[in-house]
Amino acid sequence: MLELKIPEREFYDEQKQEFIYTKAHTLHLEHSLMSISKWESKWHKSYISNPNKTLEEALDYVRCMCITKVDPEVINSITTDNLKTIDEYIGNPMTAVYFFDNDDDTAGKESITSELIYYWMITNQIPFDPCEKWHLNRLIALIRVCSIKNTPPDKMNKANVMKRNRALNEARLKKYHTKG
């Protein structure tokens, strides 16, 4: 969870033609599957597969990340430094797991949506509660670990099969004292 301090601010609302003053607030944010699901249900597009978001979409995702209900004026008071802090939090892997291959099996093949991630959770028997509230990067790491561990080992190639058979034959020849 990210605890973000929003400073008090004064700004001008062009529509209402008045100055707005906001008090300092502390937001508690979670970058989770649940947050992404809320955002996608409003915007009707993939959060993960669309890295270029408008300022309105980015601020709305901050609203979706809030654990408690927050006044929209507070969200509008977020500073550029606050957005940088949020981006760093979103990019944090939140795990010690390191994958040696950098290419994701699904990258470029399909749009990654919250429903797809829920599907991955179901197929890997990962419980929704509490995992859907985890930091998304940690959840994705768990899904990848489950997928790797559930993948059967590669079949032996022809050369390895022949090498193994040769060793077995030589062992039998020695055991039974024959020449073949």
N, C-alpha and C positions, 0 to 999 in steps of 0.2 A: 504494500500500500504506500502511496505517495502522500505525504502531508505537505500541502502547498500553501504558503502564506501570500494572500492577495493584499497589496497595500491599499490604503484609502486613496480614492481618486476623485478628481473633478473632471467632468467632460461635458461637452455640449451636445444635446440631442437636437439634430436638425429638424426632425419631423415635429417634435413638440415645441421647438424653439425655446428651450430652457436649459439651464445648467443642471446637471445631475451630480450629486455628491454621494459617494458610496463609502461605507465604513470598511475598515480592514477586516478581512475574513480569513479563516483557515479552511481549506478544502481538503477532504480525504478522498483520494482518487484510487481507482483500481483499473488497470488495463487488463481486462479479462474477456473471456468468451461471452459472458453475460453483457458486458458493455458493448461489445461489437454487435451482438444480436440486437440490442436496443437501437443502435445507430442504423444498422442495415434495414430494420423494419420501418424506419422513417424515410431513409434515402433510397431504398430499393436498388442498391448496388453493393458490390463487394467492398468492404473496408480494406482488406488486406491486398487485394489485387489492383486497387486504384490508389497508388501512392500520392498522386497529385490532387490534393483536396483544396477547395476554396477555404477562405478564412471562416466563412459561415459554417462549412462542414466540419472544420477542425474544432471550432469553438463548440459546436453541437456535440462532437465526440467527447470533449471535456465534460459537458453536461451529463452525457451518458456514463462517464467514468465516476461521477460523484456518487458516493455511497448514500448520502442523504440528499433530500430535495434542497435545491439552492435557487435563490432569486436570480432571474436572468440578468439583472444588472450586475451582479457579482461576476458572472461569466464574461460579460462584456467589459469588465474592469481588468481582465487578465492582461498582463504586460508581455512584451516581447521576451523578457528574461524568464517569465513564468512559462511561456510556450517552449522555450529552449529546455527548461528543466523537465517539462512534460515529455518532450521528444527524447531526452536522455533516458528518462524512466521507461518509456515505451521500447526503446532500443536495448535496454539492459537485458542480458540473457537470463538472469535470475536463476542460474543453475551452474553446476560445475561440469556438466556433461559437455564434451567436445566431440563433434562429428568430424572425421577426417575427410569425408567427401563433402564438398561445399555445394554440390548441386542437389536440389530437392527434387524428388521423383515427380512431383506434381507441378513444378515450376514451368510456366509457359503452356502447360497442357490444358488446364482448366482453371476457372475462376474459383479462388478459395473463399468460401462464404462460411458463415457461422453454422449453417446446416451441414456443410461438408465436414467441418470439425466435429460437430455432434455425431455424425456418422462414424468418423474415425474413432471417437470415444466408445461408441456402441460396439464396433467390430473388435476393438481391443479390450472390451469389458472394463472400461475406466468409468467409475461412478461419476454422475453429474455433480452430485453434492459431495464434497466441497470443490471438486476440481474445476468446475465452470467459473469459480471465483478466483482461481489462481491467476498469477500474471500469465498472460497469453504465451509468452516465449517459453516459460517453464512447462506449460501444458503441451505445447508443440514438441518440446524436447522429450517429454514422457511418451507422447504418441509415437515419435520416431524410434525411441528405445524399444517400445513394445513391438513395433513393426519389424525391427531388426531381429529381436529375440524370437519372434514368431515365424520368421522366414526359415524354411528348411535349408540345411546346408547345401551348397552347390554339389551337383553330381560330379563325379570324377571324370576328367577328360580321358580320351583314349590312351594317351601316353602313360598317365598314372595307372590306369587299369592294367595295361600291359606290364608295367613295372611291378605292380603288386602281384600279378599272376606269375611273373617270372620268379619272384622271390618265394612265392608259395610252392612252385614246382621244384625249385632248388632245395627247399627245406624238405619236401617229400622224398626227393632223390637221396638226400643224406640220411633221412630217417629210415628208409627201407633198403638202403644200400643197393640201389639199382642205377643203371645208366640211361634209363628212359626207354 
